[in-house]
């Protein structure tokens, strides 16, 4: 059983090991943490390692200046033998040098004695949130390996998440967000963790190919414009925007060389790409996101006339939210350059939508979308600028999320 599943089975109660040779701080930490966590204590590094080797531990708090095994050596040993255990240093002998050393060993927090309840509780919550996020990622990637039989890709993606500073900054931001108002905001924090986790995955997907950059965010933005024009409910608009950047999450299981191929794909290769809606829906199912969102992930390649995939739905059998995201997806696909063709002109894009209304697209939605394109809406200029820039580092409107999709005439 994975760390995340084990914690969930135990009603979320984590096991914390407090390591300090001084009885006062050790007992104070035990009293602070005991109401919400299982707390074990050790008087030195040797005793701590014995407990770690005998019990499943989620988080270790440790002093740096202890008899026997010193704090730095203990951190090094824990990181080598138990790489998924979170570490918090709580010391009265802190210096800039050992603080830097702690960072090198991946310490979650570094607190000075005397400590207080608020700072300790916040540090523990942040560390355990980070641990849950990583455990969720590992569980997700294990599922990915089982679904698409790409165990080597799982290791590659996990290594990317660990090493990419941009992804790590997003994880740090996610942990910081969830560390505020822990108990009162528990439900909200869990939603933030889930969505932030999915953003990290979407970012990981698009990092593998230059042509993937920005597509998911642009799709979400464009779908939001159509949802606003249709005066949909706030709930539907939220689902549409979330679905926009998650719709291609299943492409994490598709070989990158197929997504970037400059030549026509073979029938077998096309079938591999056409698995991505089903893969995506299966992968997000255990995460507890809204069924409307998972439906978009599965059905954003269905066609109004029933010739789409994976289920051959037609007409109003296709969920409205999926029909909207499909149009935004296709718009960005046509407006962006691909390995196999340059971007279409605005006039060509409009022509494609007129020809495909009633075939690929809901004709009523296609009419409304064409009105948006003809309206000169200033927000469309933001979208056009983003499309014209293959990489959009530093553009807050369109963070690097998502995967490039195909145009209607060559739908992938």
HELIX and SHEET records of a PDB file:
HELIX    1   1 UNK A    3  UNK A    9  1                                   7    
HELIX    2   2 UNK A   23  UNK A   34  1                                  12    
HELIX    3   3 UNK A   45  UNK A   54  1                                  10    
HELIX    4   4 UNK A   71  UNK A   81  1                                  11    
HELIX    5   5 UNK A   96  UNK A  104  1                                   9    
HELIX    6   6 UNK A  117  UNK A  148  1                                  32    
HELIX    7   7 UNK A  151  UNK A  163  1                                  13    
HELIX    8   8 UNK A  165  UNK A  178  1                                  14    
HELIX    9   9 UNK A  186  UNK A  206  1                                  21    
HELIX   10  10 UNK A  210  UNK A  212  5                                   3    
HELIX   11  11 UNK A  215  UNK A  229  1                                  15    
HELIX   12  12 UNK A  234  UNK A  246  1                                  13    
HELIX   13  13 UNK A  249  UNK A  253  5                                   5    
HELIX   14  14 UNK A  256  UNK A  259  1                                   4    
HELIX   15  15 UNK A  267  UNK A  273  1                                   7    
HELIX   16  16 UNK A  276  UNK A  285  1                                  10    
HELIX   17  17 UNK A  291  UNK A  299  1                                   9    
HELIX   18  18 UNK A  315  UNK A  317  5                                   3    
HELIX   19  19 UNK A  320  UNK A  335  1                                  16    
HELIX   20  20 UNK A  346  UNK A  356  1                                  11    
HELIX   21  21 UNK A  363  UNK A  374  1                                  12    
HELIX   22  22 UNK A  378  UNK A  388  1                                  11    
HELIX   23  23 UNK A  408  UNK A  410  5                                   3    
SHEET    1   A 5 UNK A  38  UNK A  42  0                                        
SHEET    2   A 5 UNK A  15  UNK A  19  1                                        
SHEET    3   A 5 UNK A  59  UNK A  62  1                                        
SHEET    4   A 5 UNK A  86  UNK A  91  1                                        
SHEET    5   A 5 UNK A 109  UNK A 112  1                                        
END                                                                             
